[in-house]
């Protein structure tokens, strides 16, 4: 089953620590990348996500943290040759 990050991590679209709606849930320019809803399957490239209940930084700031993420590995395995590592906002 194809899951978005908020479903896999069981955090929902809104942070439990009052951070508001996670940018992965609202990033429409990333919609359908890696077959996800909005930024839900490319969250490692979305600035300011709320992973593990904490607001994360930019792609450059979280690249090492996210490279070891179980969800990112799952998406990479599921997408195979069509895996998108990053996207560019226009």
MMTF fields as JSON, N, C-alpha, C and O atoms, coordinates in Angstrom:
{
  "mmtfVersion": "1.0.0",
  "mmtfProducer": "UNKNOWN",
  "numBonds": 359,
  "numAtoms": 360,
  "numGroups": 90,
  "numChains": 1,
  "numModels": 1,
  "chainsPerModel": [1],
  "groupsPerChain": [90],
  "chainIdList": ["A"],
  "bondAtomList": [4, 2, 8, 6, 12, 10, 16, 14, 20, 18, 24, 22, 28, 26, 32, 30, 36, 34, 40, 38, 44, 42, 48, 46, 52, 50, 56, 54, 60, 58, 64, 62, 68, 66, 72, 70, 76, 74, 80, 78, 84, 82, 88, 86, 92, 90, 96, 94, 100, 98, 104, 102, 108, 106, 112, 110, 116, 114, 120, 118, 124, 122, 128, 126, 132, 130, 136, 134, 140, 138, 144, 142, 148, 146, 152, 150, 156, 154, 160, 158, 164, 162, 168, 166, 172, 170, 176, 174, 180, 178, 184, 182, 188, 186, 192, 190, 196, 194, 200, 198, 204, 202, 208, 206, 212, 210, 216, 214, 220, 218, 224, 222, 228, 226, 232, 230, 236, 234, 240, 238, 244, 242, 248, 246, 252, 250, 256, 254, 260, 258, 264, 262, 268, 266, 272, 270, 276, 274, 280, 278, 284, 282, 288, 286, 292, 290, 296, 294, 300, 298, 304, 302, 308, 306, 312, 310, 316, 314, 320, 318, 324, 322, 328, 326, 332, 330, 336, 334, 340, 338, 344, 342, 348, 346, 352, 350, 356, 354],
  "bondOrderList": [1, 1, 1, 1, 1, 1, 1, 1, 1, 1, 1, 1, 1, 1, 1, 1, 1, 1, 1, 1, 1, 1, 1, 1, 1, 1, 1, 1, 1, 1, 1, 1, 1, 1, 1, 1, 1, 1, 1, 1, 1, 1, 1, 1, 1, 1, 1, 1, 1, 1, 1, 1, 1, 1, 1, 1, 1, 1, 1, 1, 1, 1, 1, 1, 1, 1, 1, 1, 1, 1, 1, 1, 1, 1, 1, 1, 1, 1, 1, 1, 1, 1, 1, 1, 1, 1, 1, 1, 1],
  "groupList": [{"groupName": "UNK", "atomNameList": ["N", "CA", "C", "O"], "elementList": ["N", "C", "C", "O"], "formalChargeList": [0, 0, 0, 0], "bondAtomList": [1, 0, 2, 1, 3, 2], "bondOrderList": [1, 1, 2], "singleLetterCode": "X", "chemCompType": "L-PEPTIDE LINKING"}],
  "groupTypeList": [0, 0, 0, 0, 0, 0, 0, 0, 0, 0, 0, 0, 0, 0, 0, 0, 0, 0, 0, 0, 0, 0, 0, 0, 0, 0, 0, 0, 0, 0, 0, 0, 0, 0, 0, 0, 0, 0, 0, 0, 0, 0, 0, 0, 0, 0, 0, 0, 0, 0, 0, 0, 0, 0, 0, 0, 0, 0, 0, 0, 0, 0, 0, 0, 0, 0, 0, 0, 0, 0, 0, 0, 0, 0, 0, 0, 0, 0, 0, 0, 0, 0, 0, 0, 0, 0, 0, 0, 0, 0],
  "groupIdList": [1, 2, 3, 4, 5, 6, 7, 8, 9, 10, 11, 12, 13, 14, 15, 16, 17, 18, 19, 20, 21, 22, 23, 24, 25, 26, 27, 28, 29, 30, 31, 32, 33, 34, 35, 36, 37, 38, 39, 40, 41, 42, 43, 44, 45, 46, 47, 48, 49, 50, 51, 52, 53, 54, 55, 56, 57, 58, 59, 60, 61, 62, 63, 64, 65, 66, 67, 68, 69, 70, 71, 72, 73, 74, 75, 76, 77, 78, 79, 80, 81, 82, 83, 84, 85, 86, 87, 88, 89, 90],
  "secStructList": [7, 7, 7, 7, 2, 2, 2, 2, 6, 6, 7, 7, 1, 5, 7, 6, 6, 1, 7, 7, 5, 7, 2, 2, 2, 2, 7, 4, 4, 4, 6, 6, 4, 4, 4, 7, 1, 6, 6, 6, 6, 7, 4, 4, 4, 1, 6, 6, 7, 7, 4, 4, 4, 1, 7, 7, 7, 7, 2, 2, 2, 2, 2, 2, 2, 2, 2, 6, 7, 2, 2, 2, 2, 2, 2, 2, 2, 2, 2, 4, 4, 4, 7, 7, 7, 7, 7, 7, 7, 7],
  "xCoordList": [0.838, 0.0, 0.886, 1.863, 0.539, 1.281, 0.839, -0.334, 1.795, 1.512, 2.269, 3.375, 1.662, 2.347, 3.051, 2.75, 3.986, 4.794, 3.939, 4.228, 2.908, 2.09, 1.306, 0.948, 1.038, 0.363, 1.369, 1.08, 2.541, 3.573, 4.077, 4.223, 4.339, 4.862, 3.752, 4.027, 2.493, 1.318, 1.278, 0.921, 1.65, 1.625, 0.421, 0.124, -0.28, -1.369, -0.802, 0.415, -1.667, -1.204, -0.818, -0.158, -1.218, -0.967, -0.125, -0.39, 0.876, 1.789, 1.076, 0.177, 1.477, 0.922, 1.469, 0.937, 2.518, 3.137, 2.734, 3.449, 1.605, 1.099, 1.84, 1.81, 2.503, 3.234, 2.344, 2.793, 1.091, 0.19, 0.283, 0.764, -0.177, -0.19, 1.214, 1.888, 1.638, 2.962, 3.056, 2.133, 4.156, 4.346, 4.309, 3.959, 4.656, 4.57, 3.115, 2.85, 2.189, 0.767, 0.227, -0.733, 0.82, 0.282, 1.096, 0.657, 2.257, 3.128, 2.588, 2.99, 1.677, 0.983, 1.882, 1.573, 2.98, 3.875, 4.613, 5.181, 4.603, 5.232, 4.198, 4.533, 2.949, 1.881, 2.219, 2.634, 2.036, 2.252, 3.715, 3.992, 4.659, 6.047, 6.157, 5.681, 6.758, 6.854, 5.457, 5.283, 4.476, 3.072, 2.406, 1.468, 2.874, 2.315, 1.338, 1.222, 0.633, -0.257, 0.579, 1.222, 0.562, 1.351, 2.797, 3.395, 3.386, 4.784, 4.925, 5.973, 3.899, 3.858, 4.803, 5.012, 5.388, 6.365, 7.665, 8.437, 7.882, 9.16, 9.437, 10.043, 8.978, 9.051, 10.462, 10.653, 11.456, 12.851, 13.312, 14.305, 12.626, 12.996, 12.119, 12.315, 11.164, 10.251, 10.765, 10.983, 10.95, 11.447, 10.419, 9.227, 10.894, 10.072, 9.079, 8.104, 9.291, 8.373, 8.393, 9.283, 7.43, 7.286, 7.621, 6.894, 8.659, 9.035, 9.336, 10.023, 8.806, 8.983, 8.532, 9.082, 7.526, 6.969, 7.815, 7.522, 8.867, 9.76, 9.818, 9.838, 9.844, 9.968, 11.384, 12.359, 11.482, 12.772, 13.168, 12.347, 14.395, 14.911, 14.765, 13.838, 15.696, 15.727, 16.25, 16.723, 16.162, 16.701, 18.173, 18.589, 18.953, 20.386, 20.621, 21.578, 19.767, 19.932, 19.53, 20.065, 18.596, 18.096, 18.523, 18.074, 19.37, 19.748, 20.374, 20.065, 21.228, 21.849, 20.854, 20.833, 20.038, 19.017, 18.056, 17.746, 17.598, 16.618, 17.214, 16.489, 18.513, 19.126, 19.072, 19.192, 18.893, 18.807, 17.362, 17.142, 16.403, 14.993, 14.374, 14.552, 13.649, 12.992, 11.92, 11.716, 11.235, 10.206, 10.839, 10.347, 11.912, 12.592, 13.099, 12.984, 13.655, 14.111, 12.935, 13.064, 11.788, 10.596, 10.15, 9.862, 10.095, 9.686, 10.671, 10.259, 11.957, 12.973, 12.81, 12.904, 12.57, 12.361, 11.106, 11.115, 10.03, 8.762, 8.811, 8.197, 9.527, 9.562, 10.615, 10.48, 11.644, 12.683, 13.329, 13.786, 13.363, 14.037, 13.353, 13.977, 12.104, 11.402, 11.471, 10.83, 12.248, 12.381, 12.885, 13.893, 12.159, 12.566, 13.166, 12.498, 14.399, 15.107, 14.823, 14.768, 14.642, 14.438, 13.506, 13.359, 12.894, 12.098, 12.46, 13.038, 12.116, 12.416, 11.116, 10.306, 10.925, 9.755, 9.971, 11.092, 8.887, 9.012, 8.406, 8.414],
  "yCoordList": [-1.179, 0.0, 1.247, 1.323, 2.211, 3.463, 4.384, 4.744, 4.756, 5.637, 6.948, 6.987, 8.013, 9.295, 9.315, 8.504, 10.244, 10.271, 10.384, 9.712, 11.206, 11.388, 10.129, 9.924, 9.28, 8.002, 6.979, 6.251, 6.935, 5.994, 6.305, 5.406, 7.58, 8.004, 8.171, 8.396, 8.057, 8.179, 9.505, 9.556, 10.573, 11.891, 12.713, 13.734, 12.294, 13.109, 14.306, 14.462, 15.14, 16.308, 17.446, 18.391, 17.373, 18.459, 17.98, 16.931, 18.752, 18.4, 18.377, 19.179, 17.475, 17.364, 18.447, 18.649, 19.142, 20.153, 21.57, 22.522, 21.719, 23.043, 23.757, 24.987, 23.024, 23.647, 23.956, 24.58, 23.53, 23.741, 22.608, 21.52, 22.869, 21.855, 21.697, 22.683, 20.469, 20.168, 20.562, 20.287, 21.201, 21.579, 20.403, 20.597, 19.206, 18.047, 17.82, 17.387, 18.107, 17.919, 18.971, 18.704, 20.151, 21.251, 21.596, 22.434, 20.988, 21.341, 20.782, 19.702, 21.516, 21.032, 20.909, 20.131, 21.648, 21.561, 20.228, 19.862, 19.505, 18.18, 17.063, 15.883, 17.431, 16.444, 15.391, 15.714, 14.163, 12.971, 12.57, 11.553, 13.331, 12.871, 11.618, 11.602, 10.598, 9.284, 8.751, 8.015, 9.142, 8.702, 9.173, 8.535, 10.269, 10.757, 11.896, 12.509, 12.166, 13.323, 14.51, 14.451, 15.585, 16.783, 16.385, 15.703, 16.765, 16.415, 15.166, 14.946, 14.348, 13.199, 12.059, 11.2, 12.028, 10.974, 11.577, 10.93, 12.829, 13.496, 14.492, 15.544, 14.13, 15.0, 15.429, 16.523, 14.608, 14.947, 16.155, 16.781, 16.504, 17.657, 18.877, 19.928, 18.75, 19.849, 20.559, 19.928, 21.843, 22.65, 22.74, 22.926, 22.605, 22.852, 21.781, 22.07, 20.544, 19.467, 19.247, 19.742, 18.518, 18.309, 16.876, 16.274, 16.34, 14.957, 14.738, 15.533, 13.651, 13.28, 14.381, 14.52, 15.16, 16.191, 17.443, 18.31, 17.538, 18.701, 19.344, 18.654, 20.673, 21.372, 21.192, 21.483, 20.709, 20.475, 21.694, 22.583, 21.744, 22.88, 22.705, 22.059, 23.292, 23.21, 21.846, 21.057, 21.582, 20.338, 20.183, 19.11, 21.242, 21.182, 20.863, 20.166, 21.361, 21.13, 19.727, 19.198, 19.115, 17.808, 16.65, 15.523, 16.897, 15.865, 14.644, 13.517, 14.827, 13.677, 12.927, 11.696, 13.648, 13.025, 12.194, 11.05, 12.777, 12.102, 10.959, 10.056, 10.989, 9.915, 8.583, 7.53, 8.611, 7.395, 7.072, 6.22, 7.738, 7.602, 6.318, 5.995, 5.597, 4.364, 4.63, 3.8, 5.756, 6.077, 6.365, 5.885, 7.133, 7.437, 6.157, 6.003, 5.248, 3.957, 3.177, 2.563, 3.196, 2.498, 3.074, 2.323, 4.399, 5.041, 4.695, 4.374, 4.754, 4.422, 2.988, 2.732, 2.063, 0.662, 0.499, -0.228, 1.167, 1.047, 1.686, 1.177, 2.785, 3.511, 2.976, 3.14, 2.347, 1.784, 2.84, 3.874, 2.577, 3.46, 4.815, 5.75, 4.949, 6.232, 7.094, 8.142, 6.653, 7.378, 8.791, 9.005, 9.765, 11.171, 11.549, 11.443, 11.983, 12.332, 13.768, 14.077, 14.642, 16.067, 16.637, 16.08, 17.732, 18.469, 19.939, 20.361, 20.706, 22.136, 22.916, 22.69, 23.841, 24.713, 25.723, 26.158, 26.081, 27.123, 28.411, 29.401],
  "zCoordList": [0.0, 0.0, 0.0, 0.745, -0.833, -0.934, 0.206, 0.309, 1.056, 2.192, 2.049, 1.509, 2.537, 2.662, 4.015, 4.891, 4.182, 5.404, 6.667, 7.658, 6.656, 7.854, 8.21, 9.37, 7.209, 7.475, 8.011, 8.96, 7.399, 7.818, 9.228, 10.056, 9.487, 10.792, 11.838, 13.016, 11.389, 12.264, 13.015, 14.192, 12.319, 12.957, 12.523, 13.144, 11.472, 10.963, 10.225, 10.127, 9.713, 8.96, 9.882, 9.451, 11.144, 12.078, 13.249, 13.835, 13.575, 14.658, 15.998, 16.252, 16.83, 18.179, 19.103, 20.195, 18.687, 19.541, 19.151, 19.462, 18.48, 18.14, 17.029, 16.968, 16.151, 15.052, 13.861, 12.899, 13.911, 12.782, 11.778, 12.095, 10.572, 9.522, 8.945, 8.646, 8.796, 8.265, 6.788, 6.022, 6.377, 4.983, 4.002, 2.838, 4.434, 3.532, 3.112, 1.99, 3.999, 3.719, 2.754, 2.031, 2.732, 1.928, 0.687, -0.1, 0.479, -0.65, -1.955, -2.39, -2.578, -3.778, -5.0, -5.903, -5.057, -6.218, -6.265, -7.294, -5.15, -5.106, -5.281, -5.168, -5.556, -5.68, -6.735, -7.848, -6.37, -7.204, -7.366, -8.001, -6.815, -6.876, -6.02, -4.885, -6.534, -5.894, -5.538, -4.566, -6.349, -6.227, -4.934, -4.457, -4.37, -3.112, -3.265, -4.326, -2.169, -2.104, -1.63, -0.582, -2.411, -2.119, -1.83, -2.662, -0.715, -0.416, 0.42, 1.027, 0.465, 1.359, 1.068, 1.925, -0.136, -0.441, -0.961, -1.669, -0.59, -0.852, 0.285, 0.082, 1.47, 2.656, 2.991, 3.522, 2.702, 2.986, 2.196, 2.568, 1.122, 0.295, 0.571, -0.04, 1.476, 1.807, 3.067, 4.101, 2.966, 4.088, 5.207, 4.961, 6.434, 7.612, 7.986, 8.68, 7.549, 7.918, 9.429, 10.12, 9.929, 11.374, 11.768, 12.558, 11.258, 11.519, 13.001, 13.643, 13.513, 14.922, 15.888, 16.981, 15.474, 16.342, 16.48, 17.304, 15.673, 15.719, 14.341, 13.322, 14.32, 13.043, 12.519, 13.212, 11.292, 10.649, 9.822, 9.599, 9.375, 8.618, 7.117, 6.629, 6.413, 4.954, 4.512, 5.331, 3.233, 2.686, 3.077, 3.514, 2.923, 3.242, 4.717, 5.055, 5.581, 7.014, 7.432, 8.406, 6.711, 7.144, 6.248, 6.456, 5.265, 4.307, 4.983, 4.596, 5.963, 6.63, 7.502, 7.501, 8.239, 9.073, 8.228, 8.561, 7.147, 6.304, 5.482, 5.066, 5.245, 4.456, 5.19, 4.563, 6.502, 7.299, 7.719, 8.579, 7.124, 7.51, 6.945, 5.771, 7.799, 7.373, 6.327, 5.44, 6.404, 5.411, 4.051, 3.03, 4.024, 2.763, 2.098, 0.882, 2.882, 2.332, 1.749, 0.69, 2.432, 1.942, 0.593, -0.339, 0.493, -0.761, -1.866, -2.981, -1.576, -2.58, -3.072, -4.273, -2.169, -2.546, -3.389, -4.383, -3.002, -3.729, -5.112, -6.049, -5.248, -6.519, -7.488, -8.701, -6.971, -7.842, -8.722, -8.234, -10.012, -10.97, -11.13, -11.631, -10.726, -10.876, -9.612, -9.539, -8.617, -7.351, -7.582, -8.255, -7.005, -7.061, -5.717, -4.688, -5.713, -4.484, -4.064, -2.874, -5.052, -4.795, -5.851, -6.939, -5.518, -6.498, -6.364, -5.363, -7.376, -7.374, -7.47, -8.369, -6.528, -6.575, -7.682, -7.944, -8.317, -9.358, -8.889, -9.622]
}
